[in-house]
Amino acid sequence: MASVPQLQRQFIEYTTSLHNEGYLDDQFTQLQKLQDESNPDFVVEVVSLYFEDSEKLLNNLATALQQKSVDYKQVDSHVHQFKGSSSSIGAQRVASVCVHFRNFCEEKNLEGCLRCLQQVKQEYILVRNKLEALFRLEQQILQAGGSIPMME
């Protein structure tokens, strides 16, 4: 069983690496700062909603791009929404793929859109797995009686 200081160090190192690798940006740090004793599950709740929305949006995008005549306005609207929600939790790499995705929507480029859908899916799954690992680490710290370290 790892000690609280070890877990806290792991938490800081892991969070720092997520920022350095561009998975998360400062927006995520801002969310963490909004969490306190009165609202201890704030980040997990916000991010869980993001996961739910993202699953829906990815399904909607896949469906929209499979139509005989693709409604690029509708696709763009889904991508715009996805970019917004990803930015709001600090999922930087997902948001930046969305920017390229929207360019392909404007060009009505189906190939490009389908490629971006795959990329956005991959980046989303990566950030989801990384955040789930981060939350497991938080749980371990709390269960060991420690507090979650604040990121600067």
C-alpha positions as CSV (number, residue, x, y, z in Angstrom):
1,M,0.0,0.0,0.0
2,A,1.5,3.3,-1.1
3,S,1.8,6.1,1.5
4,V,-0.2,9.3,1.2
5,P,2.8,11.4,0.3
6,Q,3.8,8.9,-2.4
7,L,0.3,8.9,-3.8
8,Q,0.2,12.7,-3.7
9,R,3.5,12.9,-5.5
10,Q,2.2,10.5,-8.1
11,F,-0.9,12.6,-8.5
12,I,1.2,15.8,-9.1
13,E,3.5,14.0,-11.5
14,Y,0.7,12.5,-13.4
15,T,-1.3,15.7,-13.6
16,T,1.8,17.6,-14.7
17,S,2.5,15.0,-17.5
18,L,-1.1,15.3,-18.7
19,H,-0.5,19.1,-19.1
20,N,2.9,18.7,-20.6
21,E,1.6,16.1,-23.2
22,G,-1.2,18.5,-24.1
23,Y,-4.1,16.3,-22.9
24,L,-5.2,19.0,-20.5
25,D,-4.8,22.7,-20.3
26,D,-5.3,25.4,-17.7
27,Q,-9.0,25.1,-17.9
28,F,-8.8,21.8,-16.1
29,T,-6.7,23.5,-13.3
30,Q,-9.4,26.1,-13.0
31,L,-12.0,23.3,-12.5
32,Q,-9.9,21.8,-9.8
33,K,-9.7,25.1,-8.0
34,L,-13.5,25.3,-7.9
35,Q,-13.6,22.0,-6.0
36,D,-13.7,22.3,-2.2
37,E,-15.0,20.6,1.0
38,S,-18.6,21.8,0.2
39,N,-18.3,20.3,-3.3
40,P,-15.8,17.5,-3.2
41,D,-17.0,15.7,-6.3
42,F,-17.2,18.8,-8.5
43,V,-14.5,17.8,-11.1
44,V,-15.7,14.2,-11.3
45,E,-19.3,15.3,-11.9
46,V,-18.4,17.9,-14.5
47,V,-16.1,15.4,-16.3
48,S,-18.7,12.6,-16.1
49,L,-21.2,14.9,-17.8
50,Y,-18.6,15.6,-20.5
51,F,-18.1,11.8,-21.0
52,E,-21.9,11.3,-21.5
53,D,-22.2,14.3,-23.9
54,S,-19.2,13.1,-25.8
55,E,-20.5,9.6,-26.3
56,K,-23.7,11.1,-27.6
57,L,-22.0,13.5,-29.9
58,L,-19.6,10.8,-31.3
59,N,-22.6,8.6,-32.1
60,N,-24.5,11.5,-33.7
61,L,-21.4,12.4,-35.8
62,A,-21.0,8.8,-36.9
63,T,-24.7,8.6,-37.9
64,A,-24.6,12.0,-39.6
65,L,-21.6,11.1,-41.7
66,Q,-23.1,7.7,-42.8
67,Q,-26.1,9.4,-44.5
68,K,-26.4,9.2,-48.3
69,S,-26.4,13.0,-48.4
70,V,-24.4,14.4,-45.5
71,D,-25.8,17.5,-43.8
72,Y,-22.5,19.3,-43.2
73,K,-24.2,22.1,-41.3
74,Q,-25.5,19.5,-38.8
75,V,-22.1,17.8,-38.6
76,D,-20.4,21.1,-38.0
77,S,-22.9,22.0,-35.3
78,H,-22.1,18.7,-33.5
79,V,-18.4,19.3,-33.9
80,H,-18.8,22.9,-32.6
81,Q,-20.6,21.6,-29.5
82,F,-17.9,18.9,-29.0
83,K,-15.2,21.5,-29.3
84,G,-16.9,23.7,-26.7
85,S,-17.5,21.0,-24.2
86,S,-13.9,19.7,-24.6
87,S,-12.5,23.2,-24.1
88,S,-14.6,23.7,-21.0
89,I,-13.0,20.8,-19.2
90,G,-9.6,21.5,-20.7
91,A,-9.4,18.5,-23.1
92,Q,-7.0,20.4,-25.3
93,R,-6.2,17.7,-27.9
94,V,-9.8,16.8,-28.5
95,A,-10.7,20.5,-29.0
96,S,-7.8,21.0,-31.5
97,V,-8.9,18.0,-33.6
98,C,-12.4,19.6,-33.7
99,V,-10.9,22.8,-35.2
100,H,-9.6,20.7,-38.2
101,F,-12.8,18.8,-38.3
102,R,-14.8,22.0,-38.8
103,N,-12.6,23.1,-41.7
104,F,-13.5,19.8,-43.5
105,C,-17.2,20.4,-42.8
106,E,-16.8,23.8,-44.4
107,E,-15.2,22.2,-47.4
108,K,-17.9,19.5,-47.4
109,N,-15.0,17.0,-47.5
110,L,-16.3,13.6,-46.5
111,E,-12.9,11.9,-46.5
112,G,-11.5,14.6,-44.2
113,C,-14.5,14.5,-41.9
114,L,-14.3,10.7,-41.5
115,R,-10.6,10.9,-40.8
116,C,-11.2,13.6,-38.2
117,L,-14.0,11.5,-36.6
118,Q,-11.5,8.7,-36.1
119,Q,-8.9,11.1,-34.7
120,V,-11.4,12.8,-32.4
121,K,-12.6,9.4,-31.2
122,Q,-9.0,8.3,-30.4
123,E,-8.1,11.6,-28.6
124,Y,-11.4,11.4,-26.7
125,I,-10.7,7.8,-25.6
126,L,-7.1,8.7,-24.6
127,V,-8.2,11.7,-22.5
128,R,-11.1,9.7,-20.9
129,N,-8.7,6.9,-19.9
130,K,-6.2,9.4,-18.5
131,L,-8.8,11.3,-16.5
132,E,-10.3,8.0,-15.2
133,A,-6.8,7.0,-14.0
134,L,-6.4,10.4,-12.4
135,F,-9.7,10.0,-10.6
136,R,-8.7,6.5,-9.4
137,L,-5.5,8.1,-7.9
138,E,-7.6,10.8,-6.2
139,Q,-9.8,8.0,-4.7
140,Q,-6.7,6.2,-3.4
141,I,-5.4,9.4,-1.8
142,L,-8.8,10.1,-0.1
143,Q,-9.2,6.5,1.1
144,A,-5.7,6.7,2.6
145,G,-6.8,9.8,4.5
146,G,-4.9,12.3,2.5
147,S,-6.0,15.4,0.7
148,I,-5.8,16.1,-3.1
149,P,-2.8,18.3,-3.8
150,M,-3.6,21.6,-5.4
151,M,-1.9,22.2,-8.8
152,E,-0.3,25.6,-9.3
